[in-house]
Amino acid sequence: MADSEPRPKTRAKISPRLMAASILVALMIAFIAENTRRTKIRFIVPIVTAPVWIALFVATAVGVVAGVLMARHRRGAAGTHRVPPAE
């Protein structure tokens, strides 16, 4: 019977995406732990006090959103100027 034979042990493979995500999470945790000092932040009128990591996270998030919106706009603008294929 083939069922009674022991199966060879195989190592679970870790995907490169999982490895990269794990490294980024570890770096993010280290960054937060190192930047817990509170600082004053002034934007136009209000002055708020927040940890440095929150200020940097918000600035990064705003930059990412702006980049995504600009990329979408460029893709959309490029798509409107295409010449239709000749029949």
C-alpha positions in Angstrom: 0.0 0.0 0.0 1.3 3.4 -0.9 -0.4 5.1 2.1 1.8 3.3 4.6 5.0 4.8 3.1 6.3 7.9 5.0 6.1 11.1 3.0 9.4 13.0 2.6 9.4 16.2 4.6 9.3 19.3 2.6 10.2 22.8 3.8 7.6 25.4 3.5 8.7 28.1 1.1 8.4 31.7 2.1 7.4 33.9 -0.8 9.4 37.0 -1.5 6.4 39.2 -1.0 5.8 37.7 2.5 9.5 38.2 3.3 9.4 41.9 2.1 6.2 42.6 4.1 7.7 41.0 7.2 10.9 43.1 6.9 8.8 46.3 6.4 6.6 45.6 9.4 9.7 45.0 11.5 11.2 48.3 10.3 8.0 50.1 11.0 7.8 48.8 14.6 11.4 49.8 15.2 10.7 53.2 13.7 7.7 53.8 15.9 9.7 52.6 19.0 12.5 55.1 18.2 10.2 58.1 17.5 7.8 58.3 20.4 8.9 61.8 21.4 6.2 64.4 21.2 6.6 67.5 19.0 4.6 70.6 18.2 3.2 70.6 14.7 1.8 73.8 13.1 -0.2 73.6 9.9 -1.7 77.0 8.8 -3.4 78.0 12.1 -3.8 75.2 14.6 -0.9 73.9 16.7 -1.1 70.3 17.8 1.2 68.1 19.8 1.8 64.6 18.5 4.5 61.9 18.5 7.0 62.4 15.7 6.1 59.0 14.1 2.4 60.1 13.7 3.5 63.3 11.9 5.8 61.4 9.6 3.2 58.8 8.9 0.5 61.4 8.0 3.0 63.2 5.7 3.9 59.9 4.0 0.2 58.9 3.6 -0.6 62.2 2.1 2.3 61.8 -0.3 1.3 58.3 -1.3 -2.3 59.4 -1.9 -1.1 62.4 -4.0 1.2 60.1 -6.0 -1.6 57.6 -6.7 -4.0 60.3 -7.8 -1.4 61.8 -10.1 -0.6 58.5 -11.6 -4.2 57.8 -12.3 -4.7 61.2 -13.8 -1.7 60.7 -16.1 -3.0 57.3 -17.2 -6.4 58.7 -17.8 -5.1 61.7 -19.7 -2.8 59.5 -21.8 -5.7 57.2 -22.6 -7.9 60.1 -24.0 -5.3 61.0 -26.7 -5.0 57.6 -28.3 -5.6 57.3 -32.0 -8.2 54.6 -32.8 -6.9 51.7 -34.8 -7.5 51.8 -38.6 -10.1 49.4 -39.9 
